[in-house]
Amino acid sequence: DSDNWFCECPRLYSGKLCQFASCENNPCGNGATCVPKSGTDFVCLCPYGRSGPLCTDAINITQPSFSGTDAFGYTSFLAYSRVSDISFSYEFHLKFQLANNHSALQNNLIFYTGQKGHGLNGDDFLAVGLLNGSVVYSYNLGSGIASVRSEPLNLSLGIHTVRLGRFFQTGWMKVDDHKNKSVISPGELVGLNVFSQFYVGGYSEYTPDLLPNGADFKNGFQ
């Protein structure tokens, strides 16, 4: 089954069968990551503070801003150290402003942390995103996905506020001035076991398609 396997390519190689090797001469600058796209084409994934096709341009970032998913299928993102003490309970407060009221609302990841899986059903995760104009909060404690979805966002608001949390199996979310919504995860497991960094605005694993089932937002935040 082609959906249940993938090649983990060595450094400087990419493609479904690791057949591309256009980064052997390391064309990207300033510590950027070169990713082959074909036998002759590549894309440079720039580190913080750098921009441009070869990451040669210095930029001063004063406020986080995300551009969704680029033409190569990659997202811009912030990655924080793994959040501790969220196994059995947590609470997050966040505010965000959308770049537009069309593509930014369709299928966009806001933040994610989880096991380093590749779309497997048993992966523990915590994810928040936008889907067809609503905020979606999902988590999996290892025995099934719990998901709660807000009412459609009021697009006349410039800034949106989200409060969400979980205590053992019970999760809840409140968006803007909407009523609080809650959900209980299925099965018997009560702990969230996550090992990845805490990603905001996007995801580092090639494309968001490799997020676990139930957290498979297709684009980065805008």
N, CA and C of each residue as an Amber inpcrd file, in Angstrom:
protein
   666
   0.8600000  -1.1860000   0.0000000   0.0000000   0.0000000   0.0000000
   0.8940000   1.2330000   0.0000000   0.8360000   2.0360000  -1.0520000
   1.7420000   3.1790000  -1.1930000   1.4960000   4.2540000  -0.1550000
   0.3320000   4.2450000   0.5140000   0.0440000   5.2630000   1.5160000
   0.7110000   4.9630000   2.8500000   1.2610000   3.7780000   3.0290000
   1.7910000   3.3710000   4.3180000   3.3030000   3.1970000   4.3290000
   4.0090000   3.7610000   3.3500000   5.4610000   3.7010000   3.3570000
   6.0300000   5.0020000   2.8070000   7.2480000   5.2860000   3.1620000
   7.9580000   6.4440000   2.6430000   9.4450000   6.1670000   2.7770000
  10.2390000   6.8550000   1.9640000  11.6900000   6.7250000   2.0330000
  12.2550000   7.8410000   2.9080000  13.0410000   7.5020000   3.8840000
  13.7250000   8.4970000   4.7080000  15.0810000   8.7410000   4.0690000
  15.1670000   9.8580000   3.3430000  16.3240000  10.0950000   2.4800000
  17.5460000  10.5550000   3.2670000  18.7400000  10.1930000   2.8210000
  19.9580000  10.7310000   3.4390000  20.1140000  12.2100000   3.1110000
  21.0040000  12.8750000   3.8010000  21.2410000  14.2990000   3.5910000
  21.5860000  14.5830000   2.1250000  21.0350000  15.6700000   1.5950000
  21.2460000  16.1620000   0.2350000  20.4300000  15.4190000  -0.8180000
  19.6170000  14.4670000  -0.4070000  18.7780000  13.7530000  -1.3640000
  17.3110000  13.9210000  -0.9800000  16.4390000  13.9290000  -1.9830000
  15.0140000  14.0360000  -1.7210000  14.2550000  13.3280000  -2.8330000
  12.9330000  13.4320000  -2.7610000  12.0780000  12.7510000  -3.7220000
  11.4790000  11.5010000  -3.1200000  10.4150000  11.0190000  -3.7040000
   9.7330000   9.8510000  -3.1650000  10.6650000   8.6570000  -3.0390000
  11.5930000   8.5300000  -3.9890000  12.5480000   7.4200000  -3.9680000
  13.9750000   7.9010000  -3.7160000  14.1240000   9.1450000  -3.1750000
  15.4410000   9.7330000  -2.8840000  16.2910000   9.8680000  -4.1470000
  15.6190000  10.2100000  -5.2510000  16.3100000  10.2240000  -6.5430000
  16.9030000  11.5870000  -6.9060000  16.6230000  12.6490000  -6.1280000
  17.1130000  13.9800000  -6.4690000  18.3400000  14.3300000  -5.6340000
  19.3670000  14.9330000  -6.3000000  20.6180000  15.2620000  -5.6050000
  21.1930000  16.5690000  -6.1230000  20.3620000  17.6230000  -6.2250000
  20.8170000  18.8920000  -6.7880000  21.4880000  19.7920000  -5.7570000
  21.6600000  19.3500000  -4.5230000  22.2470000  20.1830000  -3.4720000
  23.6810000  19.7860000  -3.1300000  24.2990000  18.9790000  -3.9300000
  25.6300000  18.4770000  -3.5840000  26.6600000  19.5920000  -3.4680000
  26.4860000  20.6880000  -4.2240000  27.4310000  21.8080000  -4.1620000
  27.0480000  22.8480000  -3.1190000  26.0130000  22.5780000  -2.3500000
  25.5890000  23.4390000  -1.2440000  25.4230000  24.8990000  -1.6760000
  24.4610000  25.1970000  -2.5520000  24.3050000  26.5630000  -3.0640000
  23.6970000  27.5440000  -2.0750000  23.0770000  27.0680000  -1.0090000
  22.4020000  27.9600000  -0.0590000  23.4060000  28.5530000   0.9290000
  23.1940000  29.7950000   1.2900000  24.1100000  30.4840000   2.1840000
  23.6080000  30.6050000   3.6000000  24.5010000  31.0200000   4.4950000
  24.1820000  31.3770000   5.8740000  23.5200000  30.2490000   6.6620000
  23.9860000  29.0410000   6.4320000  23.4790000  27.9120000   7.2040000
  22.1080000  27.4280000   6.8120000  21.6180000  27.8440000   5.6560000
  20.2940000  27.4180000   5.2050000  20.3040000  25.9440000   4.8220000
  19.1370000  25.3490000   4.8330000  18.9810000  23.9550000   4.4330000
  18.5910000  23.8870000   2.9670000  19.3660000  23.1600000   2.1880000
  19.0800000  22.9810000   0.7670000  18.2630000  21.7060000   0.5820000
  17.1510000  21.8380000  -0.1460000  16.2850000  20.6860000  -0.4050000
  16.1650000  20.4960000  -1.9100000  16.6160000  19.3690000  -2.4540000
  16.4890000  19.1360000  -3.9000000  15.0300000  18.9830000  -4.2970000
  14.6600000  19.5870000  -5.4300000  13.3040000  19.4430000  -5.9560000
  13.2800000  18.6210000  -7.2300000  14.3920000  18.5620000  -7.9210000
  14.5290000  17.7410000  -9.1230000  16.0200000  17.5340000  -9.3440000
  16.3940000  17.0170000 -10.4980000  17.8080000  16.8190000 -10.7700000
  18.5820000  18.1100000 -10.8810000  17.8950000  19.2320000 -11.1520000
  18.5750000  20.5200000 -11.3300000  18.0340000  21.6200000 -10.4320000
  16.8410000  21.4760000  -9.8930000  16.2140000  22.5270000  -9.0950000
  16.3030000  22.2110000  -7.6090000  16.3120000  23.2810000  -6.8020000
  16.3730000  23.1310000  -5.3580000  15.6790000  24.3260000  -4.7250000
  15.4230000  24.2240000  -3.4270000  14.8800000  25.3400000  -2.6640000
  15.6870000  25.4570000  -1.3780000  15.9680000  26.7040000  -0.9720000
  16.7020000  26.9660000   0.2650000  15.7110000  27.3130000   1.3760000
  15.7610000  26.5860000   2.4620000  14.9380000  26.8740000   3.6310000
  15.7680000  27.7360000   4.5720000  15.4220000  29.0200000   4.6340000
  16.2670000  30.0010000   5.3270000  16.1230000  29.9130000   6.8400000
  17.2100000  30.1500000   7.5740000  17.1240000  30.2310000   9.0280000
  16.5480000  31.5760000   9.4510000  16.3120000  31.7040000  10.7320000
  15.7750000  32.9460000  11.2860000  16.6740000  34.1240000  10.9110000
  16.0600000  35.2090000  10.4260000  16.7960000  36.4190000  10.0900000
  17.3480000  36.4710000   8.6880000  17.0250000  35.4700000   7.8480000
  17.5190000  35.4490000   6.4750000  16.3760000  35.2320000   5.4990000
  16.5570000  35.7800000   4.2850000  15.5340000  35.6610000   3.2560000
  16.2010000  35.6310000   1.8890000  15.3960000  35.4620000   0.8320000
  15.9150000  35.4330000  -0.5250000  16.0640000  34.0210000  -1.0520000
  16.1940000  33.8720000  -2.3770000  16.2980000  32.5320000  -2.9830000
  17.4460000  31.6990000  -2.4350000  18.5790000  32.3670000  -2.1020000
  19.7350000  31.6580000  -1.5510000  19.9930000  32.0230000  -0.0930000
  19.0190000  32.7110000   0.5300000  19.1090000  33.1130000   1.9400000
  20.2640000  34.0760000   2.1900000  20.5520000  34.9170000   1.2180000
  21.6510000  35.8740000   1.3550000  21.1950000  37.2230000   1.9010000
  19.8890000  37.4630000   1.9640000  19.3670000  38.7540000   2.4120000
  19.0880000  38.7240000   3.9080000  19.6160000  39.7180000   4.6200000
  19.3570000  39.8380000   6.0530000  18.0520000  40.5880000   6.2750000
  17.2190000  40.1010000   7.1760000  15.9680000  40.7740000   7.5020000
  15.8470000  40.8810000   9.0170000  15.1860000  41.9430000   9.4650000
  14.9730000  42.1800000  10.8860000  13.5260000  41.8340000  11.2190000
  13.3310000  40.7740000  11.9730000  11.9860000  40.3190000  12.3180000
  11.6160000  40.8730000  13.6850000  10.6060000  41.7320000  13.7260000
  10.1670000  42.3270000  14.9850000   8.8500000  41.7460000  15.4720000
   8.0960000  41.1190000  14.5750000   6.8100000  40.5320000  14.9400000
   6.5820000  39.2890000  14.0850000   6.2280000  38.1570000  14.6990000
   6.0140000  36.9400000  13.9040000   4.9170000  37.1340000  12.8640000
   5.1840000  36.7060000  11.6600000   4.2190000  36.7680000  10.5630000
   4.4350000  35.5470000   9.6900000   3.3490000  34.9240000   9.2780000
   3.4430000  33.6730000   8.5350000   2.7680000  33.8220000   7.1800000
   3.3460000  33.1820000   6.1850000   2.8870000  33.3690000   4.8040000
   2.1850000  32.1490000   4.2380000   1.7590000  31.2270000   5.0950000
   1.0690000  30.0440000   4.6070000   2.0380000  29.0470000   4.0080000
   1.6360000  28.4330000   2.9110000   2.4460000  27.4210000   2.2370000
   2.9490000  27.9670000   0.9160000   4.2700000  27.8440000   0.6650000
   4.8290000  28.4300000  -0.5510000   4.6300000  27.5110000  -1.7560000
   5.1620000  27.9430000  -2.8970000   4.9640000  27.2000000  -4.1440000
   5.6100000  25.8250000  -4.1160000   6.5680000  25.6320000  -3.2030000
   7.2440000  24.3410000  -3.1090000   6.5820000  23.4080000  -2.1020000
   5.5560000  23.9050000  -1.4030000   4.8650000  23.0700000  -0.4280000
   5.3910000  23.1840000   0.9830000   6.2320000  24.2010000   1.2740000
   6.8020000  24.3720000   2.6020000   6.0970000  25.5040000   3.3390000
   6.0940000  25.4170000   4.6720000   5.4710000  26.4420000   5.4930000
   6.5350000  27.1990000   6.2840000   6.2520000  28.4760000   6.5720000
   7.0750000  29.2120000   7.5320000   6.5550000  28.8800000   8.9290000
   7.4540000  28.8280000   9.9140000   7.0200000  28.4270000  11.2470000
   8.0160000  28.8900000  12.2940000   7.5490000  28.9300000  13.5360000
   8.3990000  29.0800000  14.7080000   8.4270000  27.7440000  15.4300000
   9.5810000  27.3630000  15.9420000   9.7120000  26.1030000  16.6720000
  10.2770000  26.3900000  18.0560000   9.5290000  26.0140000  19.0740000
   9.9540000  26.2010000  20.4550000  10.3250000  24.8450000  21.0660000
  11.0750000  24.8910000  22.1390000  11.4080000  23.6600000  22.8480000
  10.1330000  22.9470000  23.2790000  10.2560000  21.6580000  23.4410000
   9.0880000  20.8620000  23.8260000   8.4650000  21.4110000  25.1040000
   7.1500000  21.5990000  25.0810000   6.4350000  22.1430000  26.2310000
   6.3110000  21.0570000  27.2920000   6.7350000  21.3620000  28.4980000
   6.6800000  20.3800000  29.5820000   5.3550000  20.4800000  30.3360000
   5.0570000  19.4510000  31.0860000   3.9030000  19.4300000  31.9910000
   2.5700000  19.6280000  31.2810000   2.4160000  19.0380000  30.1000000
   1.1120000  19.0940000  29.4350000   0.5230000  17.6910000  29.2660000
   1.0880000  16.7090000  29.9470000   0.6110000  15.3380000  29.7810000
  -0.8430000  15.1810000  30.2130000  -1.1990000  15.7540000  31.3590000
  -2.5410000  15.5340000  31.8980000  -3.4080000  16.7870000  31.9070000
  -2.8090000  17.9470000  31.7930000  -3.6120000  19.1710000  31.7390000
  -2.7920000  20.3030000  31.1410000  -3.4790000  21.2580000  30.5630000
  -2.8410000  22.4610000  30.0240000  -3.9160000  23.4890000  29.7320000
  -3.4910000  24.7200000  29.5430000  -4.3780000  25.8060000  29.1100000
  -3.5560000  26.7750000  28.2750000  -4.0710000  27.1340000  27.1050000
  -3.4020000  28.0560000  26.2010000  -4.3220000  29.2330000  25.9010000
  -3.7310000  30.4190000  25.8660000  -4.4310000  31.6270000  25.4300000
  -3.6800000  32.1810000  24.2300000  -4.3620000  32.4770000  23.1540000
  -3.6880000  33.0370000  21.9890000  -4.5630000  34.0480000  21.2840000
  -3.8920000  34.9880000  20.6240000  -4.5510000  35.9810000  19.7870000
  -3.9040000  35.9510000  18.4120000  -4.7150000  36.1340000  17.3720000
  -4.1580000  36.1430000  16.0250000  -4.9450000  37.0770000  15.1220000
  -4.2540000  37.5290000  14.0970000  -4.8430000  38.3820000  13.0710000
  -4.6060000  37.7180000  11.7240000  -5.6430000  37.6400000  10.9060000
  -5.5450000  36.9570000   9.6200000  -5.0330000  37.8900000   8.5380000
  -4.2450000  37.3270000   7.6230000  -3.7330000  38.1200000   6.5030000
  -4.8350000  38.4560000   5.5160000  -5.8180000  37.5680000   5.3910000
  -6.9570000  37.8050000   4.5010000  -8.1070000  36.9390000   4.9830000
  -9.2550000  37.1080000   4.3670000 -10.4350000  36.3590000   4.7850000
 -10.8210000  35.2800000   3.7840000  -9.8430000  34.8140000   3.0040000
 -10.1420000  33.7630000   2.0410000  -9.2310000  32.5590000   2.2780000
  -8.0190000  32.6000000   1.7280000  -7.1380000  31.4350000   1.8500000
  -6.7000000  31.1880000   3.2880000  -6.6590000  32.2440000   4.1110000
  -6.2230000  32.0850000   5.4960000  -7.2350000  31.3200000   6.3380000
  -8.4370000  31.1310000   5.8300000  -9.4930000  30.4900000   6.6050000
  -9.8070000  29.0780000   6.1400000  -9.1700000  28.6080000   5.0930000
  -9.6030000  27.3720000   4.4460000  -9.1580000  26.1120000   5.1870000
  -7.8540000  25.9670000   5.3870000  -7.3240000  24.7290000   5.9640000
  -5.9070000  25.0180000   6.4470000  -5.7850000  25.7060000   7.5760000
  -4.5180000  26.3060000   7.9690000  -4.1390000  25.9460000   9.4000000
  -2.9060000  25.4930000   9.5780000  -2.3990000  25.1050000  10.8920000
  -1.9900000  26.3360000  11.6970000  -2.4380000  26.4190000  12.9490000
  -2.0150000  27.4970000  13.8520000  -0.8690000  27.0080000  14.7380000
  -1.0580000  25.9070000  15.4630000   0.0720000  25.3270000  16.1870000
  -0.1020000  23.8220000  16.3420000   1.0290000  23.1610000  16.6090000
   1.0350000  21.6950000  16.6830000   2.1930000  21.2170000  17.5520000
   1.9390000  20.1830000  18.3160000   2.9990000  19.4090000  18.9490000
   2.5380000  17.9650000  19.0140000   3.4670000  17.0290000  18.8800000
   3.0410000  15.6330000  18.8730000   4.2070000  14.6820000  18.7930000
   3.8820000  13.4260000  18.5880000   4.9020000  12.4300000  18.3420000
   5.4030000  12.5850000  16.9180000   6.6090000  12.1140000  16.6760000
   7.1960000  12.2670000  15.3460000   6.7160000  11.1280000  14.4570000
   5.4380000  11.1760000  14.1270000   4.8430000  10.1440000  13.2990000
   4.7020000  10.6110000  11.8690000   4.1510000   9.7460000  11.0640000
   3.9460000  10.0520000   9.6560000   2.5280000   9.6600000   9.2710000
   1.5510000  10.2840000   9.9260000   0.1620000  10.0410000   9.5840000
  -0.4130000   8.7670000  10.1650000   0.1440000   8.2610000  11.2470000
  -0.3500000   7.0220000  11.8310000  -1.4540000   7.3120000  12.8420000
  -2.4080000   6.3830000  12.9720000  -3.5720000   6.6120000  13.8130000
  -3.2290000   6.7090000  15.2920000  -2.1420000   6.0680000  15.7350000
  -1.8230000   6.0240000  17.1500000  -0.9760000   7.1700000  17.6550000
  -0.6820000   8.1430000  16.8230000   0.1950000   9.2350000  17.2310000
  -0.5130000  10.1910000  18.1900000   0.0600000  10.3920000  19.3910000
  -0.4420000  11.4350000  20.2840000  -0.1270000  12.7950000  19.6780000
  -1.0520000  13.7360000  19.7810000  -0.7940000  15.0770000  19.2690000
  -1.7650000  16.0680000  19.8810000  -1.4200000  17.3340000  19.7300000
  -2.2710000  18.4720000  20.0560000  -2.1630000  19.4320000  18.8900000
  -3.2890000  19.8300000  18.3120000  -3.2510000  20.6980000  17.1370000
  -4.4120000  21.6760000  17.1600000  -4.1410000  22.8820000  16.6670000
  -5.1680000  23.9100000  16.4950000  -5.0050000  24.4980000  15.1070000
  -6.1150000  24.6940000  14.4190000  -6.0460000  25.2600000  13.0770000
  -7.3540000  25.8860000  12.6620000  -7.3840000  26.3520000  11.4380000
  -8.5770000  26.9600000  10.8520000  -9.0910000  26.0630000   9.7350000
 -10.3960000  25.8450000   9.7170000 -10.9970000  25.0110000   8.6890000
 -12.3280000  25.6160000   8.2660000 -12.3830000  26.0590000   7.0170000
 -13.6140000  26.6220000   6.4510000 -14.2270000  27.7040000   7.3380000
 -13.3790000  28.5810000   7.8670000 -13.8570000  29.7370000   8.6140000
 -14.0290000  29.5410000  10.1010000 -13.7460000  28.3520000  10.6240000
 -13.8860000  28.0770000  12.0500000 -12.5540000  27.6180000  12.6350000
 -12.3940000  27.7960000  13.9430000 -11.2220000  27.2850000  14.6500000
 -11.4910000  25.8370000  15.0520000 -10.5350000  24.9580000  14.7820000
 -10.6540000  23.5420000  15.1310000  -9.5280000  23.1770000  16.1010000
  -9.8920000  22.5700000  17.2130000  -8.9450000  22.1240000  18.2370000
  -9.0760000  20.6060000  18.3620000  -7.9680000  19.8930000  18.1450000
  -7.9950000  18.4340000  18.1710000  -6.8380000  17.8970000  19.0080000
  -7.0470000  16.7350000  19.6080000  -5.9690000  16.0570000  20.3160000
  -6.2290000  14.5540000  20.3060000  -5.1640000  13.7990000  20.4650000
  -5.2400000  12.3430000  20.5360000  -4.3410000  11.8970000  21.6770000
  -4.9000000  11.2040000  22.6350000  -4.1400000  10.7070000  23.7790000
  -3.6450000   9.2860000  23.5540000  -3.8580000   8.7780000  22.3300000
  -3.4000000   7.4440000  21.9810000  -4.5080000   6.4360000  21.7850000
  -5.7410000   6.8220000  22.1430000  -6.8600000   5.8870000  21.9880000
  -8.0010000   6.4920000  21.1840000  -7.6920000   7.4890000  20.3750000
  -8.7140000   8.0830000  19.5200000  -8.6680000   9.5950000  19.5270000
  -9.1900000  10.1890000  18.4770000  -9.1230000  11.6360000  18.2770000
 -10.3320000  12.3250000  18.8920000 -10.0840000  13.3910000  19.6410000
 -11.1350000  14.2820000  20.1300000 -11.0050000  15.6000000  19.3870000
 -12.1180000  16.1710000  18.9790000 -12.0680000  17.4030000  18.1950000
 -13.2620000  18.2770000  18.5280000 -13.0110000  19.5610000  18.6540000
 -14.0780000  20.5290000  18.8870000 -13.8940000  21.6730000  17.9050000
 -15.0060000  22.1670000  17.3800000 -14.9670000  23.1810000  16.3310000
 -15.8120000  24.3750000  16.7360000 -15.2850000  25.5710000  16.5330000
 -15.9990000  26.7870000  16.9080000 -17.0740000  27.1320000  15.8890000
 -17.9060000  28.0720000  16.2660000 -18.8060000  28.6790000  15.2860000
 -17.9510000  29.4700000  14.2880000 -18.4770000  29.7860000  13.1040000
 -17.7010000  30.5760000  12.1370000 -17.2230000  31.8930000  12.7430000
 -15.9950000  32.2740000  12.4250000 -15.4250000  33.5140000  12.9450000
 -16.1690000  34.7260000  12.4050000 -16.2600000  35.7360000  13.2510000
 -16.8030000  37.0300000  12.8270000 -15.6760000  37.7840000  12.1260000
 -15.7440000  37.8680000  10.8200000 -14.6370000  38.4260000  10.0480000
 -14.5250000  39.9380000  10.1700000 -15.4810000  40.5750000  10.8350000
 -15.3680000  42.0170000  11.0590000 -14.4020000  42.3310000  12.2040000
 -14.0520000  41.3250000  12.9900000 -13.0920000  41.5180000  14.0780000
 -11.6770000  41.5150000  13.5220000 -10.8770000  42.4620000  13.9430000
  -9.4960000  42.5000000  13.4730000  -8.6210000  41.4570000  14.1360000
  -8.8320000  41.2320000  15.4270000  -8.0370000  40.2800000  16.1990000
  -8.9650000  39.2530000  16.8360000  -8.5910000  37.9950000  16.7320000
  -9.3840000  36.9080000  17.3030000  -8.6710000  36.3380000  18.5260000
  -9.4570000  35.9370000  19.5190000  -8.9380000  35.4070000  20.7730000
  -9.4120000  33.9720000  20.9700000  -8.4790000  33.1030000  21.3280000
  -8.8070000  31.6940000  21.5640000  -8.2640000  31.2860000  22.9270000
  -9.1050000  30.6420000  23.7160000  -8.6860000  30.0280000  24.9710000
  -9.0670000  28.5580000  24.8940000  -8.1200000  27.6990000  25.1750000
  -8.4100000  26.2680000  25.1040000  -7.6180000  25.5310000  26.1660000
  -8.0990000  24.3590000  26.5240000  -7.4120000  23.5900000  27.5480000
  -7.8690000  22.1460000  27.5700000  -7.2790000  21.4010000  28.4950000
  -7.6380000  19.9880000  28.6750000  -7.3130000  19.5720000  30.0990000
  -8.1810000  18.7430000  30.6680000  -7.9290000  18.1160000  31.9670000
  -8.2180000  16.6330000  31.7970000  -7.1640000  15.8280000  31.7950000
  -7.2670000  14.4100000  31.4720000  -7.9470000  14.2480000  30.1140000
  -9.1070000  13.5960000  30.0250000  -9.7280000  13.3540000  28.7240000
 -10.6010000  14.5070000  28.2380000 -10.9580000  15.4180000  29.1080000
 -11.8990000  16.4860000  28.7610000 -11.1740000  17.7170000  28.2320000
 -11.5430000  18.1300000  27.0310000 -10.9870000  19.3360000  26.4370000
 -12.0590000  20.3920000  26.2480000 -11.6460000  21.6340000  26.1830000
 -12.5990000  22.7240000  25.9880000 -11.9560000  23.8410000  25.1870000
 -12.7870000  24.6830000  24.5700000 -12.2950000  25.8140000  23.7800000
 -13.3390000  26.9250000  23.7640000 -12.8620000  28.1550000  23.8730000
 -13.7140000  29.3380000  23.7430000 -13.0550000  30.2870000  22.7550000
 -13.7920000  30.7090000  21.7410000 -13.2740000  31.5800000  20.6870000
 -14.0530000  32.8920000  20.6840000 -13.3300000  34.0090000  20.7550000
 -13.9430000  35.3450000  20.7590000 -15.0680000  35.3890000  21.7940000
 -16.2570000  35.8360000  21.4050000 -17.3720000  35.9010000  22.3510000
 -18.3340000  34.7340000  22.1950000 -17.8820000  33.6550000  21.5440000
 -18.7220000  32.4710000  21.3800000 -18.8340000  31.7150000  22.7020000
 -19.8030000  30.8270000  22.7830000 -19.9590000  29.9910000  23.9560000
 -18.8240000  28.9660000  24.0360000 -18.5050000  28.5890000  25.2610000
 -17.5020000  27.5590000  25.4770000 -18.0010000  26.2190000  24.9310000
 -17.0970000  25.4670000  24.2700000 -17.4310000  24.1370000  23.7690000
 -16.4680000  23.1240000  24.3780000 -16.9690000  21.9180000  24.6350000
 -16.1250000  20.8990000  25.2600000 -16.2690000  19.5680000  24.5380000
 -15.3180000  18.6680000  24.7960000 -15.2920000  17.3530000  24.1660000
 -14.5550000  16.3980000  25.0970000 -14.8750000  15.1120000  25.0160000
 -14.1930000  14.0810000  25.7950000 -13.5600000  13.0980000  24.8260000
 -12.2810000  12.8220000  25.0050000 -11.5860000  11.9240000  24.0850000
 -12.0510000  10.4830000  24.2900000 -12.0680000   9.6770000  23.2240000
 -12.5180000   8.2890000  23.3330000 -11.4600000   7.3930000  23.9750000
 -11.8720000   6.1790000  24.3150000 -10.9380000   5.2150000  24.8780000
 -10.6520000   5.4580000  26.3460000  -9.5980000   4.8290000  26.8460000
  -9.2740000   4.8780000  28.2670000  -8.0230000   5.6780000  28.5900000
  -7.2030000   5.9900000  27.6040000  -5.9470000   6.6880000  27.8800000
  -6.2060000   8.1400000  28.2530000  -5.4090000   8.6710000  29.1950000
  -5.6570000  10.0110000  29.7260000  -4.4520000  10.9380000  29.6050000
  -3.3030000  10.4350000  29.1360000  -2.0930000  11.2570000  29.0740000
  -1.6770000  11.5750000  27.6570000  -1.2010000  12.7990000  27.4560000
  -0.6880000  13.2410000  26.1600000   0.8290000  13.0780000  26.1620000
   1.3390000  12.1910000  25.3320000   2.7760000  11.9260000  25.2500000
   3.3110000  12.4860000  23.9420000   3.9660000  13.6310000  24.0230000
   4.4790000  14.2870000  22.8190000   5.9790000  14.4950000  22.9690000
   6.6810000  14.3680000  21.8390000   8.1380000  14.4210000  21.8630000
   8.7080000  15.4640000  20.9160000   7.8820000  16.0580000  20.0800000
   8.3870000  17.0240000  19.1090000   8.4860000  18.4040000  19.7410000
   9.0880000  19.3230000  19.0040000   9.0450000  20.7180000  19.4030000
   7.6170000  21.2420000  19.2760000   7.4120000  22.4520000  19.7590000
   6.0990000  23.0990000  19.6780000   6.1340000  24.0330000  18.4710000
   5.3920000  23.6930000  17.4410000   5.4330000  24.4250000  16.1750000
   4.2790000  25.4200000  16.0980000   4.6000000  26.6540000  15.7190000
   3.5980000  27.7050000  15.5580000   3.6310000  28.2030000  14.1210000
   2.4880000  28.2120000  13.4630000   2.3700000  28.7570000  12.1150000
   2.6170000  27.7810000  10.9980000   3.2500000  26.6580000  11.2750000
   3.5640000  25.6780000  10.2400000   4.2210000  24.4670000  10.8600000
   4.8970000  23.6860000  10.0170000   5.4720000  22.4240000  10.4670000
   6.7390000  22.1500000   9.6840000   7.7060000  21.4850000  10.3080000
   9.0130000  21.3130000   9.6860000   9.1250000  20.0770000   8.8060000
   8.2220000  19.1360000   8.9340000   8.3770000  17.8570000   8.2420000
   7.9460000  17.9470000   6.7850000   8.7800000  18.5710000   5.9690000
   8.5660000  18.6340000   4.5270000   7.2730000  19.3720000   4.1760000
   6.1280000  18.7560000   4.3730000   4.8380000  19.4030000   4.1460000
   3.9040000  18.9970000   5.2680000   2.8470000  19.7870000   5.5160000
   1.9010000  19.4250000   6.5790000   1.1680000  18.1150000   6.3190000
   1.2680000  17.5630000   5.1070000   0.5990000  16.2930000   4.8180000
   1.1000000  15.1650000   5.7080000   2.2790000  15.3260000   6.3150000
   2.8320000  14.2770000   7.1580000   2.4210000  14.4120000   8.6150000
   1.5160000  15.3290000   8.9220000   0.9680000  15.4010000  10.2650000
   0.0760000  14.1890000  10.5120000  -0.1100000  13.8010000  11.7840000
  -0.9480000  12.6340000  12.0770000  -2.3910000  12.8270000  11.6220000
  -3.0820000  11.7210000  11.4250000  -4.5020000  11.7820000  11.1030000
  -5.2440000  12.5450000  12.1930000  -6.1230000  13.4460000  11.7820000
  -6.8460000  14.2810000  12.7260000  -6.2050000  15.6330000  12.9330000
  -4.9510000  15.7840000  12.4940000  -4.2530000  17.0680000  12.5880000
  -3.7280000  17.4720000  11.2250000  -4.2950000  16.8990000  10.1890000
  -3.7320000  17.0390000   8.8430000  -4.2120000  18.2970000   8.1260000
  -3.8640000  19.4500000   8.7020000  -4.1150000  20.7220000   8.0230000
  -3.1660000  20.8340000   6.8360000  -3.6440000  21.3450000   5.7360000
  -2.8900000  21.3000000   4.4850000  -1.9600000  22.4910000   4.2840000
  -2.1920000  23.5980000   4.9820000  -1.4060000  24.8130000   4.7590000
  -0.9560000  25.4050000   6.0830000   0.0480000  26.2820000   6.0050000
   0.4760000  27.0180000   7.1780000  -0.4400000  28.1970000   7.4500000
  -0.2370000  28.8180000   8.6060000  -1.0460000  29.9700000   9.0010000
  -0.7000000  31.1750000   8.1390000  -1.6900000  32.0330000   7.9140000
  -1.4780000  33.2800000   7.1700000  -2.0100000  34.4460000   7.9930000
